Amino acid sequence: MITGVDHVVLAQGPAAAVVDRFLTSWLSRWPELRCASGEDGSDGAFSPWVPGGTGTSDGRGALLIARDEEMEASWDTTGYTLDEHGDGPLALFHEAAGWRSLSMTPQRDPYDRAGFPYEPYDITVAGAGLHLFTLVTPDDSTFIRAALDTLLLAAGTSVPGR
């Protein structure tokens, strides 16, 4: 699969701090973690990542993330697929939300009540400092869950079901 699966997270707070916390946490899984700017006009060169080294702004950003030089080298030919270690490349995009409120229909009860049947209804999400994060992963539930849980924790949210 050359293209990956997109997972969009809406979170509040400085985007650069969320990205830094995500990569710092992921570094424990991938000690040779490498990143490249995925933004238009960048040279796209990968380099080892060190905590605090994203150079990411709170505006708009794009990072390509590979476990090591081997994953980096094979990305163009294998795309977003898992390797023999069960890992795959990631991309993380972020930008400030261009609105102050958003209407949406949650698929589960936002009040998290037990014992009552839930009929989806529209709600409005409002707030300042909201950012959209898009995490692109290979299509694998175990790997996706680990990457998405790490992003949710980095954004200061709780992990669903825990």
Contacts in CASP RR format, 6 or more apart in sequence:
PFRMAT RR
TARGET T0000
AUTHOR 0000-0000-0000
METHOD contacts of the structure
MODEL  1
MITGVDHVVLAQGPAAAVVDRFLTSWLSRWPELRCASGEDGSDGAFSPWV
PGGTGTSDGRGALLIARDEEMEASWDTTGYTLDEHGDGPLALFHEAAGWR
SLSMTPQRDPYDRAGFPYEPYDITVAGAGLHLFTLVTPDDSTFIRAALDT
LLLAAGTSVPGR
1 79 0 8 1.000
1 80 0 8 1.000
1 81 0 8 1.000
1 138 0 8 1.000
1 139 0 8 1.000
2 79 0 8 1.000
2 80 0 8 1.000
3 79 0 8 1.000
3 80 0 8 1.000
4 79 0 8 1.000
4 80 0 8 1.000
4 136 0 8 1.000
4 137 0 8 1.000
4 138 0 8 1.000
4 139 0 8 1.000
5 80 0 8 1.000
5 136 0 8 1.000
5 137 0 8 1.000
5 138 0 8 1.000
5 139 0 8 1.000
5 144 0 8 1.000
6 134 0 8 1.000
6 135 0 8 1.000
6 136 0 8 1.000
7 134 0 8 1.000
7 135 0 8 1.000
7 136 0 8 1.000
7 137 0 8 1.000
7 144 0 8 1.000
7 147 0 8 1.000
7 148 0 8 1.000
7 151 0 8 1.000
8 132 0 8 1.000
8 133 0 8 1.000
8 134 0 8 1.000
9 132 0 8 1.000
9 133 0 8 1.000
9 134 0 8 1.000
9 135 0 8 1.000
9 148 0 8 1.000
9 151 0 8 1.000
9 152 0 8 1.000
9 155 0 8 1.000
10 97 0 8 1.000
10 102 0 8 1.000
10 125 0 8 1.000
10 130 0 8 1.000
10 131 0 8 1.000
10 132 0 8 1.000
10 133 0 8 1.000
11 18 0 8 1.000
11 130 0 8 1.000
11 131 0 8 1.000
11 133 0 8 1.000
11 155 0 8 1.000
11 156 0 8 1.000
11 157 0 8 1.000
12 127 0 8 1.000
12 128 0 8 1.000
12 129 0 8 1.000
12 130 0 8 1.000
12 131 0 8 1.000
13 129 0 8 1.000
13 130 0 8 1.000
13 131 0 8 1.000
14 58 0 8 1.000
15 56 0 8 1.000
15 57 0 8 1.000
15 58 0 8 1.000
15 59 0 8 1.000
15 61 0 8 1.000
15 94 0 8 1.000
15 95 0 8 1.000
15 96 0 8 1.000
15 131 0 8 1.000
15 133 0 8 1.000
16 54 0 8 1.000
16 55 0 8 1.000
16 56 0 8 1.000
16 57 0 8 1.000
16 58 0 8 1.000
18 94 0 8 1.000
18 131 0 8 1.000
18 133 0 8 1.000
18 151 0 8 1.000
18 154 0 8 1.000
18 155 0 8 1.000
18 156 0 8 1.000
19 54 0 8 1.000
19 56 0 8 1.000
19 63 0 8 1.000
19 92 0 8 1.000
19 94 0 8 1.000
19 154 0 8 1.000
20 51 0 8 1.000
20 52 0 8 1.000
20 53 0 8 1.000
20 54 0 8 1.000
20 56 0 8 1.000
21 153 0 8 1.000
21 154 0 8 1.000
22 92 0 8 1.000
22 150 0 8 1.000
22 151 0 8 1.000
22 154 0 8 1.000
23 33 0 8 1.000
23 35 0 8 1.000
23 49 0 8 1.000
23 51 0 8 1.000
23 54 0 8 1.000
23 63 0 8 1.000
23 65 0 8 1.000
24 51 0 8 1.000
24 52 0 8 1.000
25 150 0 8 1.000
25 153 0 8 1.000
25 154 0 8 1.000
26 33 0 8 1.000
26 65 0 8 1.000
26 90 0 8 1.000
26 147 0 8 1.000
26 150 0 8 1.000
27 33 0 8 1.000
27 49 0 8 1.000
27 51 0 8 1.000
29 146 0 8 1.000
30 67 0 8 1.000
30 68 0 8 1.000
30 87 0 8 1.000
32 48 0 8 1.000
32 67 0 8 1.000
32 68 0 8 1.000
32 69 0 8 1.000
33 48 0 8 1.000
33 49 0 8 1.000
33 65 0 8 1.000
33 66 0 8 1.000
33 67 0 8 1.000
33 68 0 8 1.000
34 46 0 8 1.000
34 47 0 8 1.000
34 48 0 8 1.000
34 49 0 8 1.000
34 65 0 8 1.000
34 66 0 8 1.000
34 67 0 8 1.000
34 68 0 8 1.000
34 69 0 8 1.000
34 71 0 8 1.000
34 72 0 8 1.000
35 46 0 8 1.000
35 47 0 8 1.000
35 49 0 8 1.000
35 54 0 8 1.000
35 63 0 8 1.000
35 64 0 8 1.000
35 65 0 8 1.000
35 66 0 8 1.000
36 42 0 8 1.000
36 44 0 8 1.000
36 45 0 8 1.000
36 46 0 8 1.000
36 47 0 8 1.000
36 63 0 8 1.000
36 64 0 8 1.000
36 72 0 8 1.000
37 43 0 8 1.000
37 44 0 8 1.000
37 61 0 8 1.000
37 62 0 8 1.000
37 63 0 8 1.000
37 64 0 8 1.000
38 44 0 8 1.000
38 61 0 8 1.000
38 62 0 8 1.000
38 63 0 8 1.000
38 64 0 8 1.000
38 91 0 8 1.000
39 60 0 8 1.000
39 61 0 8 1.000
39 62 0 8 1.000
44 64 0 8 1.000
46 64 0 8 1.000
46 66 0 8 1.000
46 69 0 8 1.000
46 72 0 8 1.000
49 65 0 8 1.000
54 63 0 8 1.000
56 63 0 8 1.000
56 94 0 8 1.000
58 96 0 8 1.000
58 131 0 8 1.000
59 94 0 8 1.000
59 95 0 8 1.000
59 96 0 8 1.000
60 94 0 8 1.000
60 95 0 8 1.000
60 96 0 8 1.000
61 93 0 8 1.000
61 94 0 8 1.000
61 95 0 8 1.000
62 91 0 8 1.000
62 92 0 8 1.000
62 93 0 8 1.000
62 94 0 8 1.000
63 91 0 8 1.000
63 92 0 8 1.000
63 93 0 8 1.000
64 75 0 8 1.000
64 89 0 8 1.000
64 90 0 8 1.000
64 91 0 8 1.000
65 89 0 8 1.000
65 90 0 8 1.000
65 91 0 8 1.000
65 92 0 8 1.000
66 72 0 8 1.000
66 75 0 8 1.000
66 89 0 8 1.000
66 90 0 8 1.000
67 85 0 8 1.000
67 87 0 8 1.000
67 88 0 8 1.000
67 89 0 8 1.000
71 83 0 8 1.000
71 87 0 8 1.000
71 88 0 8 1.000
71 89 0 8 1.000
72 89 0 8 1.000
74 83 0 8 1.000
75 89 0 8 1.000
79 89 0 8 1.000
80 88 0 8 1.000
80 89 0 8 1.000
80 136 0 8 1.000
80 137 0 8 1.000
80 138 0 8 1.000
80 139 0 8 1.000
81 88 0 8 1.000
81 138 0 8 1.000
82 88 0 8 1.000
82 138 0 8 1.000
82 140 0 8 1.000
82 143 0 8 1.000
86 140 0 8 1.000
86 143 0 8 1.000
87 143 0 8 1.000
88 137 0 8 1.000
88 138 0 8 1.000
88 143 0 8 1.000
89 138 0 8 1.000
90 135 0 8 1.000
90 136 0 8 1.000
90 137 0 8 1.000
90 147 0 8 1.000
91 134 0 8 1.000
91 135 0 8 1.000
91 136 0 8 1.000
92 133 0 8 1.000
92 134 0 8 1.000
92 135 0 8 1.000
92 136 0 8 1.000
92 151 0 8 1.000
93 133 0 8 1.000
93 134 0 8 1.000
93 136 0 8 1.000
94 131 0 8 1.000
94 132 0 8 1.000
94 133 0 8 1.000
94 134 0 8 1.000
95 131 0 8 1.000
95 132 0 8 1.000
96 129 0 8 1.000
96 130 0 8 1.000
96 131 0 8 1.000
96 132 0 8 1.000
97 129 0 8 1.000
97 130 0 8 1.000
97 131 0 8 1.000
97 132 0 8 1.000
100 126 0 8 1.000
100 127 0 8 1.000
100 128 0 8 1.000
101 124 0 8 1.000
101 125 0 8 1.000
101 126 0 8 1.000
101 127 0 8 1.000
102 124 0 8 1.000
102 125 0 8 1.000
102 126 0 8 1.000
103 122 0 8 1.000
103 123 0 8 1.000
103 124 0 8 1.000
104 122 0 8 1.000
104 123 0 8 1.000
104 124 0 8 1.000
104 125 0 8 1.000
105 120 0 8 1.000
105 121 0 8 1.000
105 122 0 8 1.000
105 123 0 8 1.000
106 120 0 8 1.000
106 123 0 8 1.000
107 120 0 8 1.000
108 118 0 8 1.000
109 116 0 8 1.000
109 118 0 8 1.000
110 123 0 8 1.000
133 151 0 8 1.000
133 155 0 8 1.000
135 147 0 8 1.000
135 148 0 8 1.000
135 151 0 8 1.000
137 143 0 8 1.000
137 144 0 8 1.000
137 147 0 8 1.000
137 148 0 8 1.000
138 144 0 8 1.000
149 159 0 8 1.000
152 158 0 8 1.000
152 159 0 8 1.000
152 160 0 8 1.000
153 159 0 8 1.000
END
